[in-house]
C-alpha cells in the first residue's frame, strides 16, 4: 500500500486548502464552535460547496459528483477537519441519496437528487423506535396500502434535527405476518404531511438535537416507496454500511487530539506543572494516539480497496466500533483536562458560551456537553455490540 501522495494529489490538496481558506465563512466557524447553529447556518456551507461542485464527493458525475478518486476524497475530509469547517449533514447527501441512486426509480432520482444536492430539502432519518433500536428489525410503525397511497401509523425516536426537516426516510412494516426483516419497506415521507408531529427531546446539556416523531394516519403516495414493497431491509442495510463508514470520523478525531494536547499543555496538574507532563495523563493521550493511528491505517487500507473498485463491506463495522470508542475517549480526556471548569455546564448552563458568567477558559465551555453528546456514538448506526456480531459472522464465520 503506497501512502505517499502523488504530485497531482499534492496539487489537489493545495487547491482544497486555498478554496477553504477563501470560501469558508468566518462567522460559521464561530457559530459551530459555540454550538449556536440555526437551519440557515447548517445549510450555508452546503450551498457554497454545491455551487463549487464539491458538496457530494462520493456521488457519480451523472448527478453532480466531482469525479474524485478515493484519495482525493480522503484529502478533502482531512482538509475540512484541519480547517474545522461545518460538517455537511449526512442524512441527504450521504445516506438517503445513495439509496435512491441504487434502488430508486428514474422519476425518484430526478425529483429528489437535485434538491438534495442543492440543499433545497432537509432530510431526517426515521429508523429507531421506542422498542426498536439495536434490534431495528423489531420496528412496529405500520404502513397499510390503500389504493395509490399508504396509511402510516407509529412513532420514531432519536430523530436528529427533525425540527428542521422537509423530508424523512422511514422504515415501516408493510407485512406484519412476515418474518421481521422480510416485512419492512423504505418510504420517503413529506414531513409537512398532515398527521406528522415532531416533539423535541431535550438532552442533559439543555440542547435540542433529537426528537420524537409521531405519525398518525399519514398519507404517503405509493410512488414514494423506494425499491420493492417488503424489501426495505435491503435498502436499510445498504444505507447503514455507508453511514457506519462515515461515523468513524478519523480526520476530525486527529484534529481533536491536537486540541486536547493544547488544553493539557495549558491546564496545570496537582503538582503545578502542565497536565500533559503528568505521566498518567500522558500515557492516556499516547494510547489514544496509537489507537487513532491504527484506525487511520485501517481506513487507508479500506481506501485502497475502494480505489481498486470494491465497495465498503464489513470494514465499515470495524471503523465504526473503533472510531466511536476513540471519539468517546477524546471527550472523556478533554473533560478530565478541563476539570472543575466543566462543572457549571453539566446542568446545561451558562448559556451563550458562558461568556457572561466569565467561568473558565473558552475551551471549557463545551467539554461537558460534548462528553454527554458523544455517549450516543457507540449506539447509533447500529450499536457496537451489533457490529461485533456482524464481524464475527462475516469474518470469523461464527
C-alpha positions as CSV (number, residue, x, y, z in Angstrom):
1,X,0.0,0.0,0.0
2,X,1.5,3.3,-1.1
3,X,0.9,6.0,1.5
4,X,2.7,8.8,-0.4
5,X,0.6,11.4,-2.3
6,X,1.5,11.9,-6.0
7,X,2.4,15.4,-7.2
8,X,-1.1,15.7,-8.7
9,X,-2.6,14.8,-5.3
10,X,-0.4,17.3,-3.5
11,X,-1.5,20.0,-6.0
12,X,-5.2,19.0,-5.3
13,X,-4.5,19.3,-1.6
14,X,-3.2,22.9,-2.1
15,X,-6.2,23.7,-4.2
16,X,-8.6,22.5,-1.5
17,X,-6.7,24.4,1.2
18,X,-6.9,27.6,-0.8
19,X,-10.6,27.2,-1.5
20,X,-11.5,26.5,2.1
21,X,-9.3,29.5,3.3
22,X,-11.0,31.8,0.8
23,X,-14.6,30.5,0.9
24,X,-15.5,29.2,4.4
25,X,-17.3,32.0,6.2
26,X,-15.6,33.1,9.4
27,X,-18.9,33.6,11.2
28,X,-19.7,29.9,10.7
29,X,-16.6,28.8,12.5
30,X,-17.6,30.9,15.5
31,X,-21.1,29.6,15.5
32,X,-20.0,26.0,15.1
33,X,-17.6,26.3,18.0
34,X,-20.3,27.7,20.2
35,X,-23.0,25.2,19.1
36,X,-25.3,28.1,18.0
37,X,-26.3,26.8,14.6
38,X,-29.6,27.7,13.0
39,X,-31.0,25.9,10.0
40,X,-29.7,28.5,7.6
41,X,-26.2,28.2,9.2
42,X,-26.1,24.4,8.7
43,X,-27.0,25.0,5.0
44,X,-24.7,27.9,4.3
45,X,-21.5,25.9,3.7
46,X,-23.5,23.2,1.9
47,X,-24.8,25.8,-0.6
48,X,-21.3,27.2,-1.2
49,X,-20.0,23.7,-1.9
50,X,-22.9,22.9,-4.1
51,X,-22.2,26.0,-6.2
52,X,-18.5,24.9,-6.4
53,X,-19.5,21.3,-7.3
54,X,-17.9,19.8,-4.3
55,X,-20.8,19.1,-1.9
56,X,-21.1,15.4,-2.8
57,X,-17.6,13.9,-3.2
58,X,-18.9,10.3,-3.5
59,X,-21.7,10.9,-6.0
60,X,-21.3,9.9,-9.6
61,X,-20.7,12.7,-12.1
62,X,-24.1,12.0,-13.6
63,X,-25.7,13.6,-10.6
64,X,-23.2,16.3,-9.9
65,X,-20.3,14.5,-8.2
66,X,-16.9,15.9,-8.8
67,X,-15.4,12.6,-10.1
68,X,-12.8,12.5,-7.4
69,X,-10.7,9.4,-6.7
70,X,-10.9,7.8,-3.3
71,X,-7.6,9.5,-2.4
72,X,-8.9,12.9,-3.3
73,X,-12.0,12.3,-1.1
74,X,-9.6,11.4,1.7
75,X,-7.7,14.6,1.2
76,X,-10.9,16.6,1.2
77,X,-12.0,15.1,4.5
78,X,-8.6,15.7,6.0
79,X,-8.5,19.4,4.9
80,X,-12.1,20.1,6.1
81,X,-11.2,18.6,9.5
82,X,-8.0,20.6,9.7
83,X,-9.9,23.9,8.9
84,X,-12.7,22.9,11.3
85,X,-15.4,23.6,8.6
86,X,-19.0,23.0,9.4
87,X,-19.7,19.3,8.7
88,X,-22.2,18.6,5.8
89,X,-25.2,16.9,7.3
90,X,-25.2,13.3,6.1
91,X,-28.9,12.5,6.0
92,X,-29.5,13.7,2.5
93,X,-26.1,13.7,0.8
94,X,-24.5,10.6,2.3
95,X,-27.5,8.4,3.5
96,X,-30.7,8.6,1.5
97,X,-29.2,9.8,-1.8
98,X,-27.1,6.6,-2.2
99,X,-30.2,4.5,-1.5
100,X,-32.2,6.4,-4.1
101,X,-29.4,6.0,-6.6
102,X,-29.2,2.3,-6.0
103,X,-32.9,1.3,-5.6
104,X,-35.0,4.3,-6.7
105,X,-36.9,4.8,-9.9
106,X,-35.7,7.3,-12.5
107,X,-38.5,9.6,-11.5
108,X,-37.4,9.5,-7.9
109,X,-33.8,10.2,-8.8
110,X,-34.9,13.2,-11.0
111,X,-37.2,14.5,-8.3
112,X,-35.1,14.2,-5.2
113,X,-31.4,14.1,-6.1
114,X,-31.0,17.7,-7.4
115,X,-32.8,19.1,-4.4
116,X,-30.6,17.1,-2.0
117,X,-27.5,18.3,-3.9
118,X,-28.5,22.0,-3.7
119,X,-29.7,21.9,-0.1
120,X,-33.3,22.7,-1.1
121,X,-34.6,19.8,1.1
122,X,-33.5,19.0,4.6
123,X,-33.8,15.2,5.4
124,X,-34.1,13.3,8.6
125,X,-33.9,9.5,9.4
126,X,-36.9,7.6,10.7
127,X,-35.4,4.3,11.9
128,X,-35.3,3.9,15.7
129,X,-38.4,3.4,17.7
130,X,-39.0,3.3,21.5
131,X,-39.0,-0.5,21.3
132,X,-36.7,-1.0,18.3
133,X,-33.2,0.5,18.3
134,X,-30.4,-2.0,18.3
135,X,-32.9,-4.6,17.1
136,X,-34.1,-2.4,14.3
137,X,-36.0,-5.2,12.6
138,X,-38.3,-5.2,15.6
139,X,-39.9,-1.9,14.4
140,X,-43.7,-1.6,14.6
141,X,-44.6,1.6,12.7
142,X,-47.1,0.3,10.1
143,X,-47.9,1.3,6.6
144,X,-51.1,-0.1,5.1
145,X,-51.7,0.2,1.4
146,X,-55.0,1.7,0.3
147,X,-55.1,2.1,-3.5
148,X,-52.3,4.5,-4.5
149,X,-51.2,5.5,-1.0
150,X,-50.0,4.1,2.3
151,X,-51.6,5.0,5.6
152,X,-48.7,5.2,8.1
153,X,-49.1,5.0,11.9
154,X,-46.4,4.7,14.6
155,X,-43.6,6.5,16.4
156,X,-39.9,7.1,15.7
157,X,-37.5,8.4,18.3
158,X,-34.0,10.0,18.5
159,X,-34.7,11.6,15.1
160,X,-31.8,14.0,14.7
161,X,-32.8,17.6,13.7
162,X,-36.2,16.6,12.6
163,X,-37.4,20.0,13.7
164,X,-35.8,21.4,10.6
165,X,-36.7,18.6,8.2
166,X,-38.7,18.9,5.0
167,X,-38.5,15.2,4.2
168,X,-37.7,12.0,6.1
169,X,-36.8,8.4,5.0
170,X,-38.6,5.9,7.1
171,X,-38.6,2.2,7.7
172,X,-42.2,0.9,8.1
173,X,-43.8,-2.5,8.4
174,X,-45.9,-3.4,5.4
175,X,-46.4,-7.1,6.1
176,X,-47.0,-7.8,9.8
177,X,-47.2,-11.6,9.1
178,X,-43.8,-11.9,7.5
179,X,-40.5,-12.5,9.3
180,X,-39.2,-9.4,10.9
181,X,-36.7,-8.4,8.2
182,X,-39.0,-9.5,5.3
183,X,-42.0,-7.3,6.0
184,X,-40.3,-3.9,6.0
185,X,-40.5,-1.2,3.4
186,X,-38.5,2.0,2.8
187,X,-40.7,5.1,2.4
188,X,-40.0,8.8,1.7
189,X,-42.3,11.0,3.8
190,X,-43.0,14.7,3.4
191,X,-42.6,16.0,7.0
192,X,-45.2,18.6,6.3
193,X,-47.9,16.0,5.7
194,X,-51.0,16.1,8.0
195,X,-50.5,13.7,10.9
196,X,-46.8,14.2,11.3
197,X,-45.9,15.6,14.7
198,X,-42.3,16.4,15.8
199,X,-41.8,16.6,19.6
200,X,-38.4,17.8,21.0
201,X,-36.3,15.6,23.3
202,X,-34.2,18.0,25.4
203,X,-30.9,16.5,26.3
204,X,-28.9,16.6,29.5
205,X,-26.9,19.6,28.3
206,X,-30.2,21.5,27.6
207,X,-29.8,21.2,23.8
208,X,-32.4,20.3,21.3
209,X,-30.9,17.9,18.7
210,X,-33.1,14.9,18.7
211,X,-36.9,14.4,18.6
212,X,-39.8,12.0,18.8
213,X,-41.8,11.8,15.5
214,X,-45.4,10.7,15.7
215,X,-47.2,9.5,12.5
216,X,-51.0,9.4,12.8
217,X,-52.8,8.2,9.7
218,X,-50.2,9.9,7.5
219,X,-51.0,9.5,3.8
220,X,-47.9,8.7,1.7
221,X,-48.1,8.2,-2.1
222,X,-47.1,4.7,-3.3
223,X,-44.7,6.5,-5.7
224,X,-42.6,7.4,-2.6
225,X,-41.8,3.7,-2.0
226,X,-38.1,3.1,-2.7
227,X,-37.3,-0.4,-4.0
228,X,-39.8,-3.2,-3.7
229,X,-42.5,-3.4,-1.0
230,X,-41.4,-5.6,1.9
231,X,-37.8,-5.4,0.6
232,X,-36.9,-2.3,2.6
233,X,-34.4,-4.2,4.8
234,X,-32.1,-4.4,1.8
235,X,-32.2,-0.6,1.5
236,X,-31.7,-0.2,5.2
237,X,-28.6,-2.4,5.3
238,X,-27.2,-0.6,2.3
239,X,-27.7,2.8,3.9
240,X,-26.2,1.7,7.3
241,X,-23.0,0.4,5.6
242,X,-22.4,3.9,4.2
243,X,-23.4,5.6,7.5
244,X,-21.0,3.5,9.6
245,X,-18.1,4.3,7.3
246,X,-18.7,8.0,7.9
247,X,-19.2,7.7,11.6
248,X,-15.5,6.7,12.2
249,X,-14.5,10.4,11.8
250,X,-10.8,9.8,11.7
251,X,-9.8,13.2,10.3
252,X,-11.8,15.2,12.9
253,X,-10.6,13.0,15.7
254,X,-7.0,13.8,14.7
255,X,-7.8,17.5,15.0
256,X,-9.5,16.9,18.3
257,X,-6.3,15.2,19.7
258,X,-4.3,18.2,18.8
259,X,-6.8,20.4,20.6
260,X,-6.7,18.1,23.6
261,X,-2.9,18.4,23.8
262,X,-3.1,22.2,23.6
263,X,-5.6,22.2,26.5
264,X,-3.4,19.7,28.5
265,X,-0.4,21.9,27.9
266,X,-2.3,24.9,29.3
267,X,-4.1,23.3,32.3
268,X,-2.0,22.6,35.4
269,X,-1.9,19.4,37.3
270,X,-1.8,18.9,41.1
271,X,2.0,19.5,41.0
272,X,1.6,22.9,39.3
273,X,3.0,21.6,36.0
274,X,1.2,21.3,32.7
275,X,-1.2,18.3,32.8
276,X,0.5,16.9,29.7
277,X,3.6,16.4,31.7
278,X,1.8,14.1,34.2
279,X,2.9,10.6,33.4
280,X,-0.5,9.0,33.8
281,X,-2.4,11.6,31.7
282,X,0.4,11.5,29.1
283,X,0.0,7.7,28.9
284,X,-3.7,8.0,28.2
285,X,-3.1,10.5,25.4
286,X,-0.3,8.3,23.9
287,X,-2.5,5.2,23.9
288,X,-5.3,7.2,22.3
289,X,-2.9,8.5,19.5
290,X,-1.7,5.0,18.9
291,X,-5.2,3.6,18.5
292,X,-6.1,6.5,16.2
293,X,-3.1,5.9,14.1
294,X,-4.0,2.3,13.7
295,X,-7.5,3.3,12.8
296,X,-6.2,5.7,10.2
297,X,-4.2,3.0,8.6
298,X,-7.2,0.7,8.6
299,X,-9.1,3.5,6.9
300,X,-6.3,3.9,4.3
301,X,-6.4,0.1,3.6
302,X,-10.2,0.4,3.0
303,X,-9.5,3.4,0.8
304,X,-7.0,1.4,-1.2
305,X,-9.6,-1.4,-1.6
306,X,-12.2,1.2,-2.7
307,X,-9.7,2.6,-5.2
308,X,-9.5,-1.0,-6.6
309,X,-13.2,-1.0,-7.2
310,X,-14.5,-2.7,-4.1
311,X,-17.3,-1.1,-2.1
312,X,-17.4,-0.8,1.7
313,X,-18.1,-4.1,3.5
314,X,-17.5,-5.5,6.9
315,X,-14.7,-3.0,7.3
316,X,-17.4,-0.3,8.0
317,X,-18.3,-2.1,11.2
318,X,-14.7,-2.2,12.4
319,X,-14.3,1.5,11.6
320,X,-17.5,2.3,13.3
321,X,-16.5,0.5,16.5
322,X,-13.0,1.9,16.9
323,X,-13.9,5.3,15.6
324,X,-16.7,5.9,18.1
325,X,-14.7,4.4,21.0
326,X,-11.9,6.9,20.2
327,X,-14.4,9.8,20.0
328,X,-15.7,8.9,23.4
329,X,-12.3,8.6,24.9
330,X,-11.4,12.0,23.4
331,X,-14.3,13.7,25.2
332,X,-13.5,11.9,28.4
333,X,-9.9,13.1,28.4
334,X,-11.0,16.6,27.5
335,X,-13.4,16.7,30.4
336,X,-10.6,15.4,32.6
337,X,-8.2,18.1,31.4
338,X,-10.8,20.9,31.9
339,X,-11.5,19.6,35.3
340,X,-13.6,21.8,37.6
341,X,-14.2,24.4,34.8
342,X,-16.7,21.9,33.2
343,X,-18.9,21.7,36.4
344,X,-21.4,24.5,35.5
345,X,-22.1,23.0,32.1
346,X,-23.2,19.7,33.5
347,X,-26.5,21.3,34.1
348,X,-26.8,23.0,30.7
349,X,-25.8,26.5,31.8
350,X,-24.4,29.1,31.4
351,X,-25.9,29.9,28.0
352,X,-24.4,31.7,25.1
353,X,-21.0,30.0,25.5
354,X,-20.9,31.1,29.2
355,X,-19.1,34.3,28.5
356,X,-21.4,36.5,30.5
357,X,-20.6,34.4,33.6
358,X,-16.8,34.5,33.0
359,X,-16.4,30.9,34.2
360,X,-13.2,29.4,33.0
361,X,-11.5,29.5,29.6
362,X,-13.4,29.3,26.3
363,X,-12.3,25.7,25.6
364,X,-14.1,24.6,28.8
365,X,-17.5,25.7,27.7
366,X,-18.4,22.7,25.6
367,X,-16.4,20.0,27.4
368,X,-19.3,18.6,29.4
369,X,-22.0,19.0,26.6
370,X,-19.7,17.2,24.1
371,X,-19.0,14.5,26.6
372,X,-22.7,13.8,27.1
373,X,-23.5,14.1,23.3
374,X,-20.8,11.6,22.3
375,X,-22.2,8.9,24.6
376,X,-24.6,8.1,21.7
377,X,-22.0,7.4,19.1
378,X,-21.5,3.8,20.1
379,X,-25.2,3.2,19.7
380,X,-26.4,5.0,16.5
381,X,-25.7,3.5,13.1
382,X,-26.1,0.1,14.8
383,X,-24.7,-0.4,18.3
384,X,-21.1,-1.5,18.7
385,X,-22.3,-4.8,20.1
386,X,-24.2,-5.5,17.0
387,X,-21.2,-4.5,14.9
388,X,-19.1,-7.1,16.7
389,X,-21.7,-9.7,15.9
390,X,-21.5,-8.7,12.2
391,X,-17.7,-9.1,12.3
392,X,-18.0,-12.4,14.0
393,X,-20.4,-13.7,11.4
394,X,-18.8,-12.2,8.2
395,X,-15.1,-12.6,9.1
396,X,-14.9,-15.4,11.6
397,X,-17.9,-17.4,10.3
398,X,-19.4,-17.7,13.8
